[in-house]
């Protein structure tokens, strides 16, 4: 935790925003339209993390490893996308410390990126609704590049767009997906304990640190000398 960072990449669902209520509402609307019984919101929250198609498979099959029959999935996905387009942002709220933490990171001059497995057509609107888009120099969604987290490609793409070296970039997330992607990209990774992580405690993932909030993360970055490097004349 004593490393000095020059850029920060943040996950969206479960790290910046509590989006599970919107996702659960959309999933249960989808199930209802298909004539299937609803699932408990707490169960549906454990299905978050691998992108919306995976959530649909899991909601239909009823488990983290569940894969729905293809014909059913093909019917269900457009229904879910329509429902989620209506539900997204209705209940989603920033977690405590998110806005203050982002403000503090920005004050340090850190370039910030959001890297999520959520499809781009939902990501930007959600960030706008939550008034978080203003903090980010780049946004990498689940369909921005060819592969999603836990593949390192989205992280590396965000580093490239920010002009940041991976070894000087910190990834902050809430799940094993974030840890595996960051590790493979050569970045440090911290986790928050309040996210989803597919129903497992974040203590089970081998991140570099667990931080209680993004404000705590910003304080630690500042204490370690993170932020924009300037010469004696104050020039980058």
Backbone torsions as a table, in degrees:
resi	resn	phi	psi	omega
1	UNK	NA	-4.0	-178.3
2	UNK	-90.0	1.4	-179.1
3	UNK	-68.5	151.4	178.4
4	UNK	-100.1	119.4	-174.2
5	UNK	-103.8	151.8	-178.9
6	UNK	-116.9	-4.3	175.9
7	UNK	-160.2	155.6	-179.5
8	UNK	-134.1	132.7	175.2
9	UNK	-113.4	133.6	-175.1
10	UNK	-125.2	138.1	172.1
11	UNK	-71.3	163.9	-177.7
12	UNK	-101.7	-73.5	-176.8
13	UNK	-67.6	123.1	177.4
14	UNK	87.2	-8.5	177.5
15	UNK	-116.8	-55.4	176.3
16	UNK	-89.4	-45.7	-172.6
17	UNK	-126.4	142.7	171.1
18	UNK	-85.9	95.3	-173.9
19	UNK	-104.9	-3.6	-175.3
20	UNK	-56.8	-39.5	-179.7
21	UNK	-61.3	-38.7	178.4
22	UNK	-68.0	-43.1	180.0
23	UNK	-64.8	-40.6	179.4
24	UNK	-66.0	-40.2	178.8
25	UNK	-62.1	-43.2	179.1
26	UNK	-66.0	-42.1	-179.9
27	UNK	-63.4	-41.3	-179.2
28	UNK	-72.8	-31.3	172.4
29	UNK	-64.1	-41.6	177.5
30	UNK	-60.3	-49.2	-179.5
31	UNK	-59.9	-41.0	179.7
32	UNK	-62.8	-42.4	179.6
33	UNK	-66.3	-25.4	178.1
34	UNK	-89.1	1.5	-179.5
35	UNK	76.1	22.5	-179.3
36	UNK	-106.6	152.7	-178.5
37	UNK	-70.5	151.8	178.6
38	UNK	-71.6	163.0	175.7
39	UNK	-116.5	155.6	-179.5
40	UNK	-64.5	136.9	178.2
41	UNK	-54.4	-37.0	179.4
42	UNK	-64.7	-37.1	177.0
43	UNK	-67.4	-44.2	-179.5
44	UNK	-63.4	-31.4	178.0
45	UNK	-62.8	-30.7	179.2
46	UNK	-73.8	-12.4	-179.6
47	UNK	-88.1	-3.2	-177.7
48	UNK	-80.9	140.6	171.3
49	UNK	143.4	-26.4	-177.0
50	UNK	-110.0	14.5	-178.4
51	UNK	101.7	166.5	-174.6
52	UNK	-67.4	-40.4	176.5
53	UNK	-58.8	-39.7	178.1
54	UNK	-64.7	-39.3	177.7
55	UNK	-61.3	-40.6	178.7
56	UNK	-64.3	-46.6	177.1
57	UNK	-56.2	-47.0	-176.4
58	UNK	-66.4	-40.5	178.8
59	UNK	-64.5	-38.3	178.9
60	UNK	-70.5	-42.1	-174.3
61	UNK	-88.2	-21.7	176.7
62	UNK	83.2	30.3	178.2
63	UNK	-169.2	160.2	-178.3
64	UNK	-62.5	-32.4	-179.6
65	UNK	-98.7	8.4	-175.1
66	UNK	-73.0	141.0	174.8
67	UNK	-129.7	120.2	-178.0
68	UNK	-75.0	158.4	173.5
69	UNK	-60.1	138.4	-168.4
70	UNK	-58.5	-42.1	-178.7
71	UNK	-63.1	-39.1	178.0
72	UNK	-67.4	-42.9	178.5
73	UNK	-61.0	-42.1	-178.7
74	UNK	-63.5	-32.1	174.6
75	UNK	-74.9	-38.2	-170.8
76	UNK	-76.1	-38.8	-172.7
77	UNK	-58.9	-49.1	178.7
78	UNK	-64.3	-30.3	176.5
79	UNK	-66.1	-46.2	178.8
80	UNK	-60.2	-45.2	-177.9
81	UNK	-62.1	-39.8	177.0
82	UNK	-64.4	-44.9	-179.4
83	UNK	-66.7	-40.2	-178.2
84	UNK	-70.0	-32.7	176.5
85	UNK	-60.3	-30.1	178.7
86	UNK	-85.5	-31.6	-175.4
87	UNK	-90.2	-26.3	-173.0
88	UNK	-60.5	125.0	178.5
89	UNK	92.3	-10.5	-178.2
90	UNK	-66.6	-39.5	-176.7
91	UNK	-119.2	-11.9	-175.2
92	UNK	-63.4	134.3	179.9
93	UNK	-137.0	148.2	174.6
94	UNK	-65.5	143.8	174.5
95	UNK	-70.3	157.3	176.9
96	UNK	-55.6	134.9	178.1
97	UNK	89.1	-8.8	-176.1
98	UNK	-67.8	-53.9	-176.5
99	UNK	-64.6	-45.8	179.0
100	UNK	-63.0	-38.4	179.3
101	UNK	-66.0	-43.7	178.7
102	UNK	-65.7	-39.0	176.9
103	UNK	-60.2	-43.2	-178.1
104	UNK	-69.0	-40.4	177.1
105	UNK	-62.6	-41.3	178.4
106	UNK	-63.5	-39.0	178.9
107	UNK	-63.8	-26.5	176.2
108	UNK	-77.9	-6.0	-179.3
109	UNK	81.3	17.0	-177.8
110	UNK	-78.2	126.1	169.3
111	UNK	-65.0	133.3	-176.1
112	UNK	-117.8	138.0	175.3
113	UNK	-129.0	147.7	173.3
114	UNK	-107.7	125.6	-179.5
115	UNK	-124.7	114.3	-174.0
116	UNK	-134.6	156.9	173.2
117	UNK	-87.8	-2.1	179.2
118	UNK	-71.7	142.1	179.6
119	UNK	-60.6	145.9	-175.3
120	UNK	-59.1	-33.6	-177.2
121	UNK	-66.8	-17.4	175.6
122	UNK	-102.0	-30.0	-171.9
123	UNK	-62.8	-54.4	-174.1
124	UNK	-64.7	-40.5	179.4
125	UNK	-62.4	-40.8	-179.8
126	UNK	-65.9	-43.3	177.2
127	UNK	-62.9	-38.8	177.9
128	UNK	-64.3	-46.2	-178.4
129	UNK	-61.9	-36.1	-179.2
130	UNK	-85.0	0.1	-178.2
131	UNK	59.0	38.6	177.6
132	UNK	-109.1	-14.6	-176.3
133	UNK	-58.5	-30.7	-176.1
134	UNK	-63.5	-17.8	-176.9
135	UNK	-85.1	-18.7	-165.2
136	UNK	-104.6	130.5	175.8
137	UNK	-80.7	-23.0	175.0
138	UNK	-152.1	151.4	175.9
139	UNK	-129.9	124.2	177.4
140	UNK	-114.6	114.4	-177.9
141	UNK	-97.9	178.9	-176.3
142	UNK	-65.8	-18.1	179.0
143	UNK	-117.0	15.8	177.3
144	UNK	-72.1	-40.6	178.3
145	UNK	-123.2	178.3	-169.9
146	UNK	-71.4	-23.7	-176.4
147	UNK	-132.0	152.8	179.9
148	UNK	-99.3	165.0	167.5
149	UNK	-58.2	139.7	19.6
150	UNK	-85.7	4.7	172.1
151	UNK	-63.5	143.4	-178.6
152	UNK	-74.6	-11.6	-172.9
153	UNK	-54.3	-45.4	179.3
154	UNK	-61.7	-37.3	178.4
155	UNK	-65.9	-47.1	-179.4
156	UNK	-64.2	-36.7	178.0
157	UNK	-65.0	-42.2	178.6
158	UNK	-64.7	-41.5	177.1
159	UNK	-58.9	-43.3	-179.6
160	UNK	-63.2	-43.6	-179.0
161	UNK	-66.1	-31.5	179.0
162	UNK	-86.0	-8.6	-174.7
163	UNK	67.3	33.9	-174.9
164	UNK	-110.8	139.2	173.8
165	UNK	-75.5	132.0	179.0
166	UNK	-53.8	-37.5	-176.8
167	UNK	-68.3	-16.6	178.1
168	UNK	-109.6	15.6	-178.0
169	UNK	-112.2	135.0	177.6
170	UNK	-104.4	131.8	172.9
171	UNK	-103.4	131.9	175.9
172	UNK	-120.3	123.0	-178.9
173	UNK	-145.6	-165.5	-176.7
174	UNK	-131.8	8.7	-170.8
175	UNK	-150.5	168.8	176.3
176	UNK	-59.0	-34.9	176.5
177	UNK	-52.9	-47.4	-177.9
178	UNK	-66.2	-41.4	-179.1
179	UNK	-64.4	-47.2	-178.1
180	UNK	-65.2	-40.7	179.7
181	UNK	-65.6	-44.3	-179.6
182	UNK	-64.3	-45.4	-179.9
183	UNK	-58.9	-47.2	-177.7
184	UNK	-66.1	-26.5	179.5
185	UNK	-85.7	-11.4	-178.9
186	UNK	87.4	21.8	179.8
187	UNK	-102.8	155.2	167.1
188	UNK	-73.4	155.6	-178.2
189	UNK	-144.4	128.9	173.1
190	UNK	-114.4	153.8	179.4
191	UNK	-125.1	147.8	170.7
192	UNK	-95.3	149.5	-173.7
193	UNK	-89.2	-3.7	-170.1
194	UNK	-99.8	0.3	-173.7
195	UNK	-81.8	-150.3	-170.5
196	UNK	-102.7	-52.5	177.7
197	UNK	46.3	34.4	176.6
198	UNK	53.1	38.3	173.9
199	UNK	84.1	-1.2	-179.1
200	UNK	-102.8	147.4	178.0
201	UNK	-65.8	144.2	-177.3
202	UNK	-67.0	-18.1	177.8
203	UNK	-63.5	-15.3	-179.7
204	UNK	-83.1	-12.8	-179.6
205	UNK	-96.3	148.4	-175.1
206	UNK	-93.2	67.7	175.6
207	UNK	-86.5	171.2	-179.1
208	UNK	-76.2	-26.7	179.1
209	UNK	-164.8	153.9	169.5
210	UNK	-109.0	123.5	-179.7
211	UNK	-115.2	138.0	-173.3
212	UNK	-67.2	-29.7	-178.3
213	UNK	-156.7	168.4	176.6
214	UNK	-69.7	-27.1	175.3
215	UNK	-66.4	-41.9	175.6
216	UNK	-61.7	-40.3	178.8
217	UNK	-61.5	-43.9	179.9
218	UNK	-61.8	-40.0	179.1
219	UNK	-63.8	-40.8	179.2
220	UNK	-67.3	-40.3	177.2
221	UNK	-61.1	-45.4	-179.5
222	UNK	-63.9	-41.7	-179.0
223	UNK	-63.8	-29.6	180.0
224	UNK	-87.6	2.8	178.5
225	UNK	85.9	19.5	179.8
226	UNK	-74.3	160.0	179.1
227	UNK	125.7	-168.5	-178.0
228	UNK	-69.9	134.3	177.4
229	UNK	-90.8	125.6	-179.4
230	UNK	-122.3	152.8	175.0
231	UNK	-85.1	-174.5	-174.9
232	UNK	-63.5	-22.4	-180.0
233	UNK	-90.2	2.6	-179.7
234	UNK	79.7	18.1	-178.7
235	UNK	-99.9	140.5	179.5
236	UNK	-61.9	NA	NA
